[in-house]
């Protein structure tokens, strides 16, 4: 079990601070929180990640927080999956769009 959790269905008003406070309830220890922001608009993308101090805290957080109402939305919480490599990584081809 990993300690990094995916948190979906966040309200656009949810901040790192409110998310951390919610996950720290019942004495659970939170290592870090990040609400993902759209780089163009600066607005929340509606999901984020919470890293818990221990696997036990992560398990307890999933049980307590999945379906928990925060800022008017029912959270979706599960273990975060490792990021899959994207095709066309570094130096991923000609970006000019032409052939040749």
TIMARBA-271611 format. One record per residue (C-alpha): residue number from 1; residue in one letter; y, z, x. Coordinates in Angstrom, 2 decimals. Example, Ala and Ser with C-alpha at 12.3 -4.5 7.8 and 13.67 -1.06 7.14 Angstrom:
2
<nuvo 1,"A",<-4.50,7.80,12.30>>
<nuvo 2,"S",<-1.06,7.14,13.67>>
***
This chain:
100
<nuvo 1,"X",<0.00,0.00,0.00>>
<nuvo 2,"X",<3.39,-0.95,1.33>>
<nuvo 3,"X",<6.48,1.16,1.07>>
<nuvo 4,"X",<8.76,-1.76,0.10>>
<nuvo 5,"X",<9.17,-2.30,-3.63>>
<nuvo 6,"X",<10.51,-5.23,-5.62>>
<nuvo 7,"X",<12.77,-4.21,-8.51>>
<nuvo 8,"X",<13.44,-6.88,-11.14>>
<nuvo 9,"X",<15.38,-7.16,-14.40>>
<nuvo 10,"X",<18.41,-5.35,-12.98>>
<nuvo 11,"X",<21.65,-5.30,-14.93>>
<nuvo 12,"X",<24.50,-7.16,-13.25>>
<nuvo 13,"X",<26.32,-3.80,-13.18>>
<nuvo 14,"X",<23.61,-2.00,-11.18>>
<nuvo 15,"X",<24.72,-1.12,-7.64>>
<nuvo 16,"X",<22.85,-0.01,-4.54>>
<nuvo 17,"X",<24.07,3.53,-5.24>>
<nuvo 18,"X",<22.87,3.70,-8.86>>
<nuvo 19,"X",<19.52,2.18,-7.91>>
<nuvo 20,"X",<19.07,4.67,-5.06>>
<nuvo 21,"X",<19.92,7.61,-7.33>>
<nuvo 22,"X",<17.39,6.44,-9.93>>
<nuvo 23,"X",<14.59,6.03,-7.39>>
<nuvo 24,"X",<15.34,9.37,-5.70>>
<nuvo 25,"X",<14.69,11.31,-8.92>>
<nuvo 26,"X",<11.84,13.83,-8.90>>
<nuvo 27,"X",<12.29,14.38,-5.15>>
<nuvo 28,"X",<11.11,10.93,-4.06>>
<nuvo 29,"X",<12.56,9.94,-0.67>>
<nuvo 30,"X",<14.30,6.56,-0.48>>
<nuvo 31,"X",<14.67,4.91,2.95>>
<nuvo 32,"X",<16.86,1.96,1.88>>
<nuvo 33,"X",<18.08,0.02,-1.15>>
<nuvo 34,"X",<19.44,-3.50,-1.46>>
<nuvo 35,"X",<20.56,-5.21,-4.66>>
<nuvo 36,"X",<20.49,-8.93,-3.89>>
<nuvo 37,"X",<23.85,-10.65,-4.37>>
<nuvo 38,"X",<24.65,-14.31,-4.97>>
<nuvo 39,"X",<26.55,-15.51,-1.92>>
<nuvo 40,"X",<28.71,-17.93,-3.92>>
<nuvo 41,"X",<29.74,-15.69,-6.83>>
<nuvo 42,"X",<29.32,-12.23,-5.28>>
<nuvo 43,"X",<27.48,-11.17,-8.44>>
<nuvo 44,"X",<24.08,-9.48,-8.57>>
<nuvo 45,"X",<21.10,-11.84,-8.74>>
<nuvo 46,"X",<19.30,-9.38,-11.04>>
<nuvo 47,"X",<16.77,-8.07,-8.55>>
<nuvo 48,"X",<16.57,-5.98,-5.42>>
<nuvo 49,"X",<14.37,-4.09,-3.02>>
<nuvo 50,"X",<13.80,-0.38,-2.50>>
<nuvo 51,"X",<12.01,0.96,0.55>>
<nuvo 52,"X",<10.45,4.37,0.12>>
<nuvo 53,"X",<9.81,6.85,2.96>>
<nuvo 54,"X",<6.06,7.14,2.31>>
<nuvo 55,"X",<3.27,5.28,0.56>>
<nuvo 56,"X",<2.90,8.25,-1.81>>
<nuvo 57,"X",<6.59,8.03,-2.76>>
<nuvo 58,"X",<6.19,4.28,-3.31>>
<nuvo 59,"X",<3.18,4.81,-5.63>>
<nuvo 60,"X",<5.03,7.55,-7.53>>
<nuvo 61,"X",<8.12,5.34,-7.85>>
<nuvo 62,"X",<6.11,2.43,-9.28>>
<nuvo 63,"X",<4.53,4.70,-11.89>>
<nuvo 64,"X",<7.81,6.39,-12.82>>
<nuvo 65,"X",<10.22,3.47,-12.61>>
<nuvo 66,"X",<8.30,0.47,-13.99>>
<nuvo 67,"X",<9.75,0.12,-17.50>>
<nuvo 68,"X",<12.46,2.75,-16.80>>
<nuvo 69,"X",<15.75,2.03,-18.56>>
<nuvo 70,"X",<18.63,1.67,-16.07>>
<nuvo 71,"X",<22.03,0.36,-17.14>>
<nuvo 72,"X",<20.50,-0.84,-20.41>>
<nuvo 73,"X",<17.62,-2.82,-18.86>>
<nuvo 74,"X",<13.91,-2.01,-18.50>>
<nuvo 75,"X",<13.12,-2.28,-14.79>>
<nuvo 76,"X",<10.15,-4.21,-13.47>>
<nuvo 77,"X",<8.85,-2.50,-10.32>>
<nuvo 78,"X",<5.93,-3.49,-8.10>>
<nuvo 79,"X",<5.00,-3.69,-4.46>>
<nuvo 80,"X",<7.06,-6.33,-2.67>>
<nuvo 81,"X",<5.11,-9.27,-1.32>>
<nuvo 82,"X",<5.69,-10.60,2.17>>
<nuvo 83,"X",<8.00,-13.59,2.21>>
<nuvo 84,"X",<6.13,-16.86,2.44>>
<nuvo 85,"X",<7.38,-19.37,5.02>>
<nuvo 86,"X",<9.41,-22.19,3.55>>
<nuvo 87,"X",<8.57,-25.79,4.39>>
<nuvo 88,"X",<10.97,-27.51,6.76>>
<nuvo 89,"X",<11.86,-24.40,8.75>>
<nuvo 90,"X",<14.00,-24.46,11.89>>
<nuvo 91,"X",<14.80,-28.01,12.90>>
<nuvo 92,"X",<13.20,-29.15,9.66>>
<nuvo 93,"X",<14.06,-32.78,9.86>>
<nuvo 94,"X",<17.00,-35.12,9.46>>
<nuvo 95,"X",<19.59,-33.71,7.06>>
<nuvo 96,"X",<21.62,-36.92,6.86>>
<nuvo 97,"X",<19.45,-38.26,4.09>>
<nuvo 98,"X",<18.94,-41.67,5.65>>
<nuvo 99,"X",<15.95,-43.24,7.28>>
<nuvo 100,"X",<15.79,-44.09,10.78>>
***
